Amino acid sequence: MLPSRPAGGGKAARVGSSAGIYALKLERSVGVLVRSSGAVSMLLFAVLALFLPVLFIYRFYVVVKTGRRHQPGRKGYVSVLVVAGSGGHTTEILRLLDSLPAAYAPRHYVIADTDKMSEEKVCTFESLKLQPDSKLQYTICRIPRSREVHQSWSSSVVSTLNALRYSLPLVFRLRPDMVLCNGPGTCVPLCAAALLLGIMGMKKVLIVYVESICRVHSLSLTGKILYRLSDYFFVQWSSLRDKYPKSVFLGRVV
């Protein structure tokens, strides 16, 4: 004789079975949703991975190609970031600044942290330039040197990246209208930071490069790097103008 089932047992079993089926369907739906969202995320990541480099290249092209159309200071002063190198570089850049009108202010000098002489030259120059009724319109900042004299190429890559780490926040904070440089390696990371400022659409910064007077037949390493990236590239010898058609020859500038 079969044992009798408890009253209401069949209904409870059916309810439990229905709940189990519902839970299974819910689990499957959640699994499909998770897989779908994962696929969508991967698709979005792939699109961004392709789109962002294209956008960066496009912005880079626009910033470099349209630089000469940009005219800072038409209604006021021109903020200048001046890259002072050691020795002759500083002397030349100060002579160039001496020929510029007073509208090129404030002037932000950037010096390599191992340069012991340029700061004194800059302070002397500015004290002579200062009018009795005017205020100080210059600052001096220091960043690590991008490349020392006779430094190996492999180690200079690391030192340049380190200099770039300091150049980015400095340029983004100052937001100059123009970067003026004449050859020291320190200007490469600073110009790269200025380009990035324009690529990000924050501010277009003109890059003006004046090749050193001592470069007669060939460009310096810094000049070769910035030849394509600068908005204005000046040389002081006609032989260089003939080799580099983008350059502007104005005779002896400094």
GUPA-702436 format. One line per 8 residues: number of its first residue (from 1); for each residue y, z, x of N, C-alpha, C, CB. Coordinates in Angstrom, 2 decimals, padded with zeros to 5 digits. Glycine has a CB too. Example, Ala and Ser with C-alpha at 12.3 -4.5 7.8 and 13.67 -1.06 7.14 Angstrom:
BEGIN
1> -005.69:007.80:013.19:-004.50:007.80:012.30:-003.30:007.80:013.20:-004.47:009.05:011.31  -002.25:007.08:012.85:-001.06:007.14:013.67:000.03:007.87:012.90:-000.60:005.72:014.08 .
This chain:
BEGIN
1> -001.18:000.00:000.85:000.00:000.00:000.00:001.24:000.00:000.89:000.00:001.23:-000.96  002.17:-000.98:000.63:003.37:-001.13:001.47:004.36:-000.04:001.16:004.03:-002.49:001.26  005.03:000.45:002.20:006.04:001.48:001.96:007.24:000.91:001.21:006.50:002.10:003.29  007.78:001.69:000.39:008.91:001.23:-000.43:010.19:001.26:000.38:009.06:002.11:-001.70  011.08:000.25:000.17:012.37:000.18:000.87:013.37:001.12:000.22:012.91:-001.26:000.88  014.25:001.66:000.98:015.27:002.52:000.40:016.17:001.74:-000.54:016.10:003.17:001.49  016.70:002.42:-001.49:017.56:001.76:-002.47:018.81:001.23:-001.78:017.95:002.73:-003.61  019.16:-000.02:-002.11:020.35:-000.63:-001.53:020.15:-001.16:-000.14:021.46:000.34:-001.51 .
9> 018.92:-001.12:000.42:018.69:-001.58:001.79:018.91:-003.07:001.96:017.30:-001.24:002.23  018.53:-003.86:000.96:018.69:-005.32:001.07:020.14:-005.71:001.15:018.03:-006.02:-000.11  020.97:-005.05:000.37:022.40:-005.37:000.39:023.04:-005.02:001.72:023.12:-004.63:-000.74  022.63:-003.86:002.28:023.16:-003.45:003.58:022.75:-004.41:004.68:022.67:-002.04:003.92  021.51:-004.92:004.60:021.03:-005.87:005.61:021.82:-007.16:005.54:019.55:-006.16:005.42  022.07:-007.59:004.27:022.83:-008.83:004.13:024.25:-008.67:004.66:022.87:-009.27:002.67  024.86:-007.52:004.41:026.21:-007.26:004.91:026.23:-007.25:006.44:026.75:-005.93:004.37  025.22:-006.59:007.04:025.14:-006.54:008.50:024.94:-007.91:009.10:024.03:-005.63:008.95 .
17> 024.11:-008.73:008.42:023.87:-010.08:008.91:025.13:-010.92:008.85:022.76:-010.75:008.09  025.88:-010.78:007.73:027.13:-011.53:007.58:028.15:-011.13:008.64:027.72:-011.32:006.19  028.22:-009.82:008.91:029.15:-009.34:009.93:028.78:-009.87:011.30:029.17:-007.81:009.95  027.47:-009.93:011.58:027.04:-010.45:012.87:027.39:-011.92:013.04:025.55:-010.25:013.03  027.18:-012.70:011.93:027.51:-014.13:011.99:029.01:-014.33:012.20:027.06:-014.84:010.70  029.83:-013.51:011.50:031.29:-013.60:011.62:031.74:-013.26:013.04:031.97:-012.66:010.60  031.12:-012.22:013.60:031.48:-011.83:014.96:031.11:-012.92:015.96:030.77:-010.52:015.34  029.96:-013.57:015.73:029.54:-014.65:016.63:030.50:-015.83:016.55:028.12:-015.10:016.28 .
25> 030.89:-016.17:015.29:031.85:-017.27:015.13:033.19:-016.94:015.77:032.05:-017.60:013.64  033.63:-015.67:015.62:034.90:-015.26:016.22:034.85:-015.33:017.73:035.25:-013.85:015.78  033.70:-014.92:018.28:033.53:-014.97:019.73:033.58:-016.40:020.24:032.21:-014.31:020.14  032.92:-017.29:019.50:032.93:-018.70:019.91:034.33:-019.29:019.81:031.95:-019.50:019.05  035.07:-018.94:018.73:036.42:-019.45:018.56:037.33:-018.98:019.68:036.99:-019.03:017.21  037.19:-017.69:020.01:038.00:-017.15:021.09:037.67:-017.84:022.41:037.79:-015.63:021.22  036.39:-018.10:022.65:035.97:-018.79:023.87:036.57:-020.19:023.95:034.46:-018.87:023.93  036.54:-020.91:022.82:037.12:-022.25:022.79:038.61:-022.20:023.04:036.84:-022.94:021.45 .
33> 039.29:-021.18:022.43:040.72:-021.03:022.61:041.07:-020.73:024.06:041.25:-019.94:021.71  040.29:-019.85:024.67:040.54:-019.51:026.08:040.35:-020.72:026.97:039.62:-018.38:026.52  039.26:-021.48:026.70:039.02:-022.68:027.51:040.12:-023.71:027.29:037.65:-023.29:027.17  040.59:-023.84:026.05:041.65:-024.80:025.75:042.95:-024.41:026.44:041.86:-024.91:024.25  043.30:-023.11:026.36:044.54:-022.66:027.02:044.44:-022.81:028.53:044.84:-021.19:026.65  043.24:-022.58:029.08:043.05:-022.77:030.51:043.23:-024.23:030.90:041.68:-022.29:030.92  042.73:-025.13:030.07:042.88:-026.56:030.35:044.34:-026.98:030.26:042.04:-027.39:029.38  045.05:-026.43:029.25:046.47:-026.75:029.10:047.25:-026.23:030.30:047.03:-026.15:027.79 .
41> 046.93:-025.03:030.76:047.62:-024.46:031.92:047.38:-025.30:033.16:047.15:-023.02:032.17  046.14:-025.75:033.34:045.85:-026.59:034.50:046.59:-027.92:034.41:044.34:-026.84:034.60  046.71:-028.46:033.19:047.42:-029.71:033.00:048.91:-029.54:033.31:047.24:-030.22:031.56  049.49:-028.44:032.82:050.89:-028.17:033.09:051.13:-027.97:034.59:051.36:-026.94:032.31  050.23:-027.27:035.24:050.35:-027.05:036.68:050.30:-028.37:037.44:049.24:-026.10:037.18  049.40:-029.27:037.02:049.28:-030.56:037.68:050.55:-031.40:037.48:048.06:-031.32:037.15  051.10:-031.34:036.26:052.32:-032.10:035.97:053.48:-031.57:036.81:052.67:-032.02:034.47  053.61:-030.25:036.89:054.67:-029.65:037.69:054.50:-029.96:039.18:054.71:-028.14:037.47 .
49> 053.24:-029.92:039.64:052.97:-030.21:041.04:053.39:-031.63:041.41:051.50:-029.99:041.34  053.30:-032.55:040.45:053.71:-033.93:040.70:055.19:-034.12:040.45:052.91:-034.88:039.83  055.73:-033.43:039.44:057.11:-033.65:039.02:058.12:-033.02:039.97:057.32:-033.12:037.63  057.85:-031.80:040.42:058.81:-031.09:041.25:059.11:-031.79:042.57:058.31:-029.70:041.52  058.09:-032.30:043.30:058.42:-033.05:044.54:059.25:-034.29:044.26:057.15:-033.44:045.27  058.94:-034.98:043.14:059.71:-036.18:042.79:061.16:-035.80:042.48:059.08:-036.91:041.59  061.34:-034.70:041.72:062.68:-034.23:041.41:063.43:-033.81:042.66:062.63:-033.06:040.43  062.74:-033.16:043.58:063.36:-032.72:044.84:063.81:-033.93:045.65:062.39:-031.85:045.66 .
57> 062.94:-034.94:045.76:063.27:-036.14:046.53:064.46:-036.87:045.89:062.05:-037.08:046.62  064.46:-036.93:044.56:065.56:-037.61:043.85:066.88:-036.88:044.09:065.27:-037.69:042.35  066.86:-035.56:043.96:068.08:-034.78:044.19:068.54:-034.90:045.64:067.84:-033.31:043.82  067.59:-034.92:046.56:067.91:-035.08:047.98:068.61:-036.42:048.20:066.63:-034.99:048.84  068.08:-037.47:047.58:068.67:-038.81:047.71:070.08:-038.83:047.14:067.78:-039.87:046.99  070.27:-038.23:045.98:071.58:-038.21:045.34:072.59:-037.46:046.19:071.49:-037.58:043.94  072.19:-036.30:046.70:073.11:-035.47:047.50:073.51:-036.19:048.77:072.47:-034.12:047.84  072.56:-036.84:049.45:072.86:-037.51:050.72:073.67:-038.78:050.49:071.56:-037.85:051.46 .
65> 073.33:-039.56:049.47:073.96:-040.85:049.27:075.34:-040.76:048.62:073.08:-041.71:048.42  075.61:-039.72:047.87:076.90:-039.64:047.18:077.85:-038.66:047.83:076.68:-039.23:045.74  077.55:-038.26:049.06:078.38:-037.25:049.72:079.81:-037.69:049.93:077.78:-036.89:051.04  080.05:-038.94:050.31:081.40:-039.39:050.63:082.28:-039.52:049.40:081.35:-040.71:051.35  081.67:-039.56:048.22:082.47:-039.60:047.01:083.06:-038.23:046.68:081.64:-040.10:045.84  082.47:-037.23:047.25:082.92:-035.86:046.99:084.09:-035.53:047.90:081.76:-034.84:047.19  085.20:-035.10:047.32:086.41:-034.80:048.09:086.84:-033.37:047.79:087.55:-035.82:047.77  086.38:-032.43:048.59:086.77:-031.04:048.35:088.22:-030.79:048.73:085.86:-030.10:049.13 .
73> 088.81:-029.80:048.11:090.14:-029.40:048.49:091.26:-030.30:048.00:090.22:-029.32:049.94  091.00:-031.18:047.02:092.06:-032.05:046.53:093.18:-031.25:045.87:091.49:-033.07:045.55  092.84:-030.08:045.35:093.84:-029.27:044.65:094.07:-027.92:045.33:093.40:-029.05:043.20  093.61:-027.79:046.55:093.79:-026.49:047.20:093.19:-026.47:048.58:093.18:-025.39:046.37  092.69:-025.32:048.97:092.15:-025.12:050.31:090.71:-025.62:050.41:092.22:-023.66:050.69  090.29:-025.87:051.66:088.93:-026.31:051.95:088.25:-025.23:052.77:088.93:-027.68:052.71  087.25:-024.61:052.19:086.49:-023.58:052.90:085.55:-024.26:053.89:085.70:-022.68:051.90  085.62:-023.84:055.16:084.87:-024.52:056.22:083.92:-023.54:056.90:085.83:-025.15:057.26 .
81> 082.68:-023.96:057.03:081.71:-023.23:057.83:081.62:-023.94:059.18:080.30:-023.14:057.12  082.07:-023.27:060.22:082.15:-023.87:061.56:081.02:-023.32:062.43:083.54:-023.57:062.22  080.22:-024.22:062.97:079.11:-023.81:063.83:079.58:-023.84:065.28:077.86:-024.74:063.63  079.66:-022.68:065.87:080.12:-022.56:067.27:078.91:-022.41:068.18:081.10:-021.36:067.44  078.79:-023.32:069.13:077.71:-023.22:070.11:078.23:-022.58:071.38:077.12:-024.61:070.41  077.35:-022.33:072.29:077.77:-021.70:073.54:078.42:-022.73:074.46:076.56:-021.04:074.24  079.29:-022.26:075.35:079.88:-023.12:076.37:080.79:-024.19:075.81:078.80:-023.77:077.15  080.53:-025.44:076.22:081.40:-026.55:075.85:081.44:-026.85:074.37:080.97:-027.76:076.56 .
89> 080.39:-026.57:073.65:080.38:-026.83:072.20:081.48:-026.05:071.50:079.00:-026.47:071.59  081.63:-024.79:071.85:082.66:-023.96:071.21:084.05:-024.46:071.57:082.51:-022.49:071.62  084.26:-024.80:072.84:085.57:-025.31:073.28:085.94:-026.57:072.51:085.57:-025.58:074.79  085.01:-027.50:072.36:085.28:-028.75:071.66:085.58:-028.51:070.19:084.10:-029.70:071.81  084.78:-027.65:069.52:084.97:-027.44:068.09:086.31:-026.75:067.81:083.81:-026.62:067.51  086.75:-025.88:068.73:088.04:-025.21:068.55:089.19:-026.19:068.76:088.17:-024.02:069.52  089.05:-027.12:069.68:090.08:-028.15:069.85:090.17:-029.02:068.61:089.77:-029.03:071.08  089.03:-029.30:068.01:089.02:-030.10:066.78:089.69:-029.33:065.65:087.58:-030.48:066.39 .
97> 089.39:-028.06:065.54:090.00:-027.25:064.49:091.51:-027.14:064.66:089.37:-025.86:064.47  091.95:-027.14:065.89:093.37:-027.01:066.17:094.16:-028.19:065.64:093.60:-026.86:067.67  093.48:-029.34:065.49:094.16:-030.54:064.99:094.11:-030.65:063.46:093.54:-031.79:065.61  093.39:-029.76:062.81:093.28:-029.80:061.35:094.43:-029.03:060.71:091.94:-029.23:060.90  094.87:-029.44:059.52:095.96:-028.72:058.84:095.52:-027.34:058.38:096.45:-029.54:057.65  096.50:-026.55:057.98:096.24:-025.16:057.57:095.44:-025.07:056.27:097.55:-024.42:057.41  095.31:-026.19:055.55:094.56:-026.18:054.28:093.07:-025.94:054.49:094.76:-027.49:053.54  092.60:-026.13:055.73:091.18:-025.88:056.02:090.99:-024.39:056.28:090.70:-026.74:057.25 .
105> 090.87:-023.65:055.20:090.73:-022.20:055.27:090.14:-021.70:053.94:092.10:-021.50:055.57  089.42:-020.60:053.97:089.09:-019.79:055.14:088.06:-020.48:056.03:088.57:-018.42:054.70  087.99:-020.05:057.27:087.06:-020.59:058.24:085.99:-019.54:058.55:087.80:-021.04:059.54  084.77:-019.93:058.34:083.64:-019.02:058.58:082.89:-019.51:059.82:082.69:-018.95:057.33  083.01:-018.80:060.93:082.35:-019.18:062.17:080.94:-018.59:062.20:083.18:-018.71:063.40  079.98:-019.41:062.58:078.60:-018.94:062.74:078.21:-019.10:064.20:077.62:-019.72:061.80  077.77:-018.00:064.80:077.45:-017.96:066.22:076.02:-017.45:066.38:078.44:-017.06:066.99  075.32:-017.98:067.37:073.97:-017.50:067.67:074.03:-016.07:068.17:073.28:-018.41:068.71 .
113> 073.04:-015.29:067.83:073.07:-013.86:068.18:072.99:-013.61:069.69:071.92:-013.15:067.49  072.54:-014.60:070.45:072.48:-014.43:071.91:073.71:-014.98:072.62:071.24:-015.11:072.46  074.66:-015.51:071.86:075.88:-016.07:072.44:076.89:-014.94:072.66:076.48:-017.18:071.51  077.22:-014.70:073.91:078.10:-013.59:074.26:079.55:-014.00:074.48:077.58:-012.91:075.49  079.85:-015.30:074.51:081.19:-015.75:074.88:081.97:-016.35:073.71:081.09:-016.76:075.98  081.28:-016.95:072.75:081.98:-017.70:071.71:082.86:-016.82:070.82:080.99:-018.44:070.85  082.40:-015.61:070.53:083.18:-014.74:069.65:084.57:-014.46:070.23:082.44:-013.43:069.39  084.63:-014.20:071.53:085.92:-013.94:072.18:086.82:-015.17:072.11:085.71:-013.52:073.64 .
121> 086.24:-016.36:072.32:087.02:-017.59:072.23:087.57:-017.80:070.82:086.17:-018.79:072.64  086.73:-017.54:069.82:087.15:-017.72:068.44:088.28:-016.75:068.08:085.96:-017.51:067.49  088.15:-015.50:068.47:089.18:-014.50:068.17:090.50:-014.86:068.85:088.72:-013.11:068.62  090.43:-015.33:070.09:091.64:-015.74:070.79:092.30:-016.92:070.10:091.32:-016.10:072.25  091.49:-017.90:069.72:092.00:-019.09:069.02:092.68:-018.70:067.71:090.87:-020.09:068.76  092.04:-017.86:066.94:092.58:-017.48:065.63:093.83:-016.62:065.77:091.53:-016.74:064.82  093.90:-015.80:066.78:095.10:-014.97:066.98:096.31:-015.83:067.33:094.86:-013.93:068.08  096.09:-016.92:068.06:097.18:-017.83:068.39:097.58:-018.69:067.19:096.79:-018.73:069.56 .
129> 096.61:-018.97:066.33:096.85:-019.80:065.15:097.51:-019.01:064.03:095.55:-020.39:064.66  097.38:-017.70:064.06:097.85:-016.85:062.97:099.37:-016.81:062.94:097.29:-015.43:063.13  099.93:-017.04:061.75:101.37:-016.96:061.55:101.77:-015.51:061.27:101.81:-017.88:060.39  102.99:-015.12:061.58:103.41:-013.73:061.40:103.27:-013.21:059.98:104.83:-013.58:061.83  103.51:-014.07:058.99:103.47:-013.62:057.60:102.18:-014.00:056.89:104.65:-014.19:056.86  101.16:-014.43:057.63:099.91:-014.84:057.01:098.82:-013.81:057.26:099.46:-016.21:057.55  097.74:-013.93:056.49:096.62:-013.00:056.60:095.48:-013.65:057.39:096.14:-012.57:055.19  094.58:-012.82:057.86:093.40:-013.33:058.54:092.58:-014.17:057.57:092.54:-012.16:059.11 .
137> 092.26:-015.38:057.99:091.52:-016.29:057.12:090.26:-016.79:057.80:092.40:-017.47:056.70  089.61:-015.90:058.53:088.37:-016.30:059.17:087.41:-015.12:059.24:088.64:-016.85:060.58  086.14:-015.46:059.30:085.07:-014.48:059.49:084.15:-014.98:060.59:084.28:-014.23:058.15  083.40:-014.07:061.18:082.42:-014.43:062.20:081.07:-013.88:061.78:082.84:-013.89:063.62  080.09:-014.75:061.70:078.73:-014.36:061.31:077.77:-014.75:062.44:078.31:-015.03:059.95  076.68:-014.05:062.51:075.67:-014.33:063.55:074.30:-014.56:062.90:075.60:-013.16:064.57  073.58:-015.53:063.44:072.21:-015.78:063.02:071.37:-015.98:064.29:072.11:-017.04:062.07  070.06:-015.86:064.21:069.22:-016.12:065.39:069.38:-017.55:065.88:067.75:-015.83:065.08 .
145> 069.30:-017.73:067.17:069.44:-019.07:067.75:068.24:-019.92:067.35:069.58:-019.00:069.29  068.53:-021.17:066.99:067.46:-022.08:066.58:066.59:-022.51:067.76:068.04:-023.31:065.90  067.25:-022.79:068.88:066.49:-023.22:070.07:067.27:-022.88:071.32:066.20:-024.74:070.01  066.62:-022.21:072.23:067.22:-021.89:073.51:067.10:-023.09:074.46:066.56:-020.63:074.13  067.88:-023.09:075.49:067.81:-024.16:076.49:066.44:-024.12:077.18:068.96:-024.02:077.55  065.82:-025.29:077.28:064.50:-025.46:077.91:063.37:-024.77:077.13:064.53:-024.91:079.34  063.62:-024.41:075.88:062.56:-023.82:075.07:061.56:-024.90:074.66:063.16:-023.12:073.82  060.28:-024.56:074.61:059.25:-025.54:074.26:059.39:-025.96:072.80:057.85:-024.95:074.52 .
153> 058.91:-027.18:072.51:059.04:-027.71:071.15:058.23:-026.88:070.15:058.58:-029.16:071.11  057.06:-026.45:070.53:056.20:-025.70:069.61:056.84:-024.38:069.20:054.84:-025.44:070.24  057.40:-023.67:070.17:058.03:-022.40:069.85:059.37:-022.59:069.15:058.22:-021.58:071.10  060.04:-023.73:069.38:061.33:-023.97:068.73:061.18:-024.17:067.23:062.03:-025.17:069.35  060.01:-024.67:066.81:059.76:-024.81:065.36:059.78:-023.44:064.69:058.40:-025.51:065.10  059.12:-022.48:065.33:059.08:-021.12:064.78:060.47:-020.50:064.78:058.11:-020.25:065.58  061.21:-020.65:065.88:062.54:-020.06:065.97:063.52:-020.71:064.99:063.07:-020.18:067.39  063.36:-022.02:064.74:064.21:-022.70:063.77:063.94:-022.20:062.36:064.00:-024.22:063.84 .
161> 062.68:-022.01:062.02:062.34:-021.45:060.71:062.89:-020.04:060.55:060.81:-021.45:060.51  062.87:-019.29:061.63:063.44:-017.94:061.58:064.95:-018.01:061.37:063.11:-017.17:062.88  065.61:-018.95:062.04:067.05:-019.13:061.84:067.36:-019.58:060.42:067.61:-020.14:062.85  066.48:-020.42:059.86:066.67:-020.87:058.48:066.57:-019.70:057.51:065.62:-021.94:058.12  065.74:-018.74:057.82:065.58:-017.56:056.96:066.89:-016.79:056.85:064.48:-016.66:057.51  067.69:-016.81:057.90:068.99:-016.14:057.87:070.09:-017.07:057.35:069.35:-015.63:059.25  069.91:-018.37:057.55:070.94:-019.34:057.15:071.03:-019.48:055.64:070.66:-020.70:057.78  069.91:-019.47:054.97:069.90:-019.67:053.51:070.75:-018.65:052.78:068.48:-019.62:052.99 .
169> 070.51:-017.35:052.94:071.35:-016.39:052.21:072.81:-016.44:052.63:070.82:-014.99:052.40  073.07:-016.76:053.91:074.45:-016.84:054.39:075.21:-017.99:053.71:074.48:-017.02:055.91  074.62:-019.18:053.72:075.28:-020.34:053.11:075.39:-020.18:051.60:074.51:-021.63:053.44  074.36:-019.63:050.97:074.40:-019.44:049.52:075.46:-018.40:049.14:073.01:-019.01:049.00  075.73:-017.46:050.02:076.75:-016.45:049.73:078.16:-017.00:049.96:076.53:-015.21:050.60  078.36:-017.74:051.06:079.68:-018.26:051.38:080.05:-019.47:050.54:079.76:-018.62:052.84  079.07:-020.32:050.25:079.29:-021.55:049.49:080.50:-022.33:050.01:079.48:-021.23:048.02  080.45:-022.78:051.26:081.61:-023.50:051.82:081.75:-024.88:051.20:081.47:-023.63:053.35 .
177> 082.94:-025.46:051.35:083.15:-026.84:050.93:082.64:-027.82:051.98:084.63:-027.10:050.65  082.61:-027.37:053.23:082.26:-028.28:054.32:081.61:-027.52:055.45:083.50:-029.03:054.82  080.63:-028.15:056.10:080.04:-027.64:057.33:080.51:-028.55:058.46:078.47:-027.59:057.26  081.12:-027.97:059.46:081.64:-028.73:060.60:080.87:-028.31:061.84:083.17:-028.51:060.79  080.23:-029.26:062.51:079.42:-028.93:063.68:079.49:-030.06:064.70:077.94:-028.66:063.27  079.11:-029.74:065.94:079.22:-030.74:067.01:078.06:-030.68:068.00:080.52:-030.56:067.76  076.89:-030.24:067.54:075.74:-030.40:068.41:074.85:-029.23:068.69:076.19:-030.86:069.63  075.30:-027.98:068.61:074.37:-026.89:068.94:073.22:-026.84:067.95:075.10:-025.54:068.96 .
185> 072.04:-026.47:068.45:070.86:-026.45:067.59:070.98:-025.51:066.41:069.67:-026.06:068.39  071.87:-024.53:066.51:072.06:-023.59:065.41:072.52:-024.28:064.13:073.07:-022.53:065.81  073.16:-025.45:064.25:073.69:-026.10:063.06:072.60:-026.74:062.21:074.70:-027.15:063.45  071.40:-026.99:062.75:070.35:-027.65:061.97:069.91:-026.81:060.77:069.14:-027.95:062.87  069.52:-025.54:060.94:069.15:-024.75:059.77:070.31:-024.52:058.81:068.59:-023.43:060.20  071.54:-024.43:059.34:072.70:-024.25:058.46:072.95:-025.50:057.61:073.95:-023.93:059.29  072.81:-026.67:058.21:072.96:-027.91:057.44:071.84:-028.07:056.43:073.00:-029.12:058.37  070.63:-027.64:056.79:069.52:-027.69:055.84:069.79:-026.79:054.65:068.21:-027.27:056.53 .
193> 070.36:-025.62:054.89:070.71:-024.71:053.80:071.80:-025.31:052.92:071.16:-023.35:054.35  072.78:-025.99:053.55:073.85:-026.64:052.78:073.30:-027.76:051.91:074.92:-027.19:053.73  072.36:-028.53:052.45:071.72:-029.58:051.65:070.97:-028.99:050.46:070.75:-030.40:052.52  070.27:-027.89:050.69:069.52:-027.26:049.60:070.45:-026.76:048.52:068.67:-026.10:050.14  071.63:-026.31:048.89:072.62:-025.87:047.91:072.98:-027.02:046.97:073.88:-025.32:048.62  073.12:-028.21:047.53:073.43:-029.37:046.70:072.24:-029.85:045.91:073.94:-030.48:047.53  071.05:-029.82:046.50:069.84:-030.27:045.81:069.57:-029.42:044.57:068.63:-030.21:046.76  069.86:-028.13:044.67:069.67:-027.23:043.54:070.79:-027.34:042.51:069.57:-025.80:044.02 .
201> 071.78:-028.19:042.78:072.86:-028.39:041.83:073.87:-027.27:041.79:072.30:-028.58:040.48  073.90:-026.41:042.80:074.81:-025.28:042.81:076.19:-025.67:043.36:074.23:-024.13:043.65  076.20:-026.49:044.43:077.47:-026.96:044.97:077.21:-028.03:046.02:078.28:-025.80:045.58  077.97:-029.09:045.97:077.88:-030.13:046.98:078.69:-029.70:048.20:078.38:-031.48:046.44  078.05:-029.67:049.36:078.70:-029.27:050.61:078.73:-030.48:051.54:077.95:-028.06:051.28  079.91:-030.87:051.98:080.03:-031.98:052.92:079.57:-031.54:054.30:081.48:-032.50:052.97  078.77:-032.38:054.93:078.32:-032.11:056.30:079.03:-033.10:057.22:076.75:-032.23:056.42  079.86:-032.58:058.10:080.63:-033.41:059.04:080.14:-033.09:060.45:082.18:-033.15:058.91 .
209> 079.63:-034.11:061.12:079.08:-033.93:062.46:079.90:-034.74:063.46:077.58:-034.34:062.52  080.32:-034.11:064.53:081.06:-034.77:065.61:080.23:-034.65:066.87:082.51:-034.15:065.81  079.73:-035.78:067.35:078.91:-035.75:068.55:079.75:-035.37:069.76:078.23:-037.11:068.79  079.15:-034.62:070.65:079.86:-034.11:071.81:080.38:-035.24:072.69:078.95:-033.19:072.62  081.49:-035.00:073.36:082.11:-035.99:074.23:081.19:-036.36:075.40:083.43:-035.47:074.76  080.28:-035.48:075.76:079.40:-035.74:076.89:078.26:-036.70:076.54:078.84:-034.44:077.42  078.07:-036.99:075.26:077.02:-037.94:074.86:077.62:-039.34:074.84:076.41:-037.57:073.44  077.31:-040.12:075.88:077.93:-041.44:076.06:077.00:-042.56:075.60:078.31:-041.64:077.53 .
217> 075.73:-042.51:075.99:074.80:-043.61:075.71:073.73:-043.26:074.69:074.15:-044.05:076.98  073.49:-042.00:074.44:072.46:-041.61:073.48:072.90:-040.35:072.75:071.09:-041.38:074.19  072.35:-040.16:071.56:072.67:-038.98:070.76:071.89:-037.77:071.27:072.36:-039.23:069.27  072.44:-036.62:071.02:071.72:-035.39:071.30:070.58:-035.25:070.29:072.67:-034.15:071.25  069.68:-034.31:070.54:068.57:-034.09:069.60:069.11:-033.69:068.23:067.62:-033.00:070.14  070.11:-032.82:068.21:070.71:-032.42:066.94:071.35:-033.61:066.25:071.74:-031.31:067.15  072.02:-034.47:067.03:072.63:-035.66:066.46:071.60:-036.60:065.84:073.41:-036.40:067.52  070.47:-036.75:066.48:069.42:-037.61:065.93:068.88:-037.05:064.62:068.28:-037.77:066.94 .
225> 068.81:-035.74:064.51:068.31:-035.12:063.28:069.31:-035.28:062.14:068.00:-033.63:063.51  070.59:-035.08:062.45:071.62:-035.08:061.40:072.26:-036.44:061.17:072.68:-034.08:061.75  071.85:-037.45:061.92:072.45:-038.78:061.75:072.28:-039.29:060.33:071.84:-039.77:062.74  071.11:-039.12:059.77:070.83:-039.60:058.42:071.25:-038.60:057.34:069.35:-039.89:058.28  071.41:-037.35:057.70:071.65:-036.31:056.70:073.12:-035.98:056.52:070.91:-035.07:057.09  073.94:-036.25:057.52:075.36:-035.88:057.43:076.12:-036.88:056.55:075.99:-035.82:058.85  077.21:-036.41:055.98:078.07:-037.28:055.16:079.02:-038.08:056.04:078.87:-036.45:054.15  079.50:-037.46:057.11:080.36:-038.15:058.08:079.83:-037.84:059.47:081.87:-037.71:057.93 .
233> 079.61:-038.90:060.25:079.03:-038.76:061.58:079.97:-039.46:062.57:077.58:-039.37:061.65  080.66:-038.68:063.40:081.64:-039.22:064.33:081.09:-039.24:065.76:082.93:-038.39:064.28  081.37:-040.32:066.45:081.03:-040.43:067.87:082.31:-040.72:068.64:079.96:-041.54:068.12  082.29:-040.39:069.93:083.51:-040.51:070.73:083.43:-041.60:071.79:083.80:-039.21:071.40  082.34:-042.42:071.71:082.18:-043.54:072.63:081.73:-044.76:071.83:081.16:-043.20:073.76  082.33:-045.89:072.12:082.00:-047.12:071.39:080.55:-047.55:071.59:082.94:-048.25:071.82  079.97:-047.20:072.74:078.57:-047.57:072.99:077.64:-046.91:071.98:078.17:-047.17:074.42  077.98:-045.71:071.54:077.16:-045.05:070.52:077.38:-045.69:069.16:077.48:-043.56:070.47 .
241> 078.61:-046.10:068.87:078.88:-046.77:067.60:078.07:-048.06:067.48:080.38:-047.06:067.46  077.92:-048.77:068.58:077.16:-050.02:068.55:075.67:-049.76:068.29:077.33:-050.77:069.87  075.16:-048.63:068.78:073.74:-048.31:068.59:073.46:-047.70:067.22:073.27:-047.37:069.68  074.44:-047.00:066.70:074.24:-046.27:065.44:075.31:-046.71:064.45:074.29:-044.72:065.67  075.01:-047.72:063.62:076.03:-048.33:062.75:076.61:-047.38:061.70:075.45:-049.51:062.06  075.89:-046.33:061.34:076.43:-045.41:060.34:077.56:-044.56:060.92:075.33:-044.51:059.80  077.60:-044.42:062.23:078.58:-043.55:062.87:079.99:-044.13:062.77:078.21:-043.33:064.33  080.97:-043.24:062.88:082.38:-043.63:062.84:082.99:-043.36:064.21:083.16:-042.84:061.71 .
249> 083.58:-044.39:064.79:084.17:-044.26:066.13:085.68:-044.17:065.99:083.76:-045.47:067.04  086.25:-043.05:066.42:087.70:-042.86:066.36:088.31:-042.63:067.73:088.02:-041.68:065.45  087.57:-043.02:068.76:088.03:-042.72:070.10:087.74:-041.26:070.44:089.52:-043.02:070.23  088.48:-040.74:071.40:088.27:-039.35:071.80:088.86:-038.43:070.75:088.90:-039.08:073.18  088.01:-037.66:070.09:088.45:-036.76:069.03:088.88:-035.43:069.61:087.34:-036.55:068.00  088.14:-034.93:070.60:088.47:-033.63:071.19:088.70:-033.78:072.69:087.34:-032.61:070.93 .
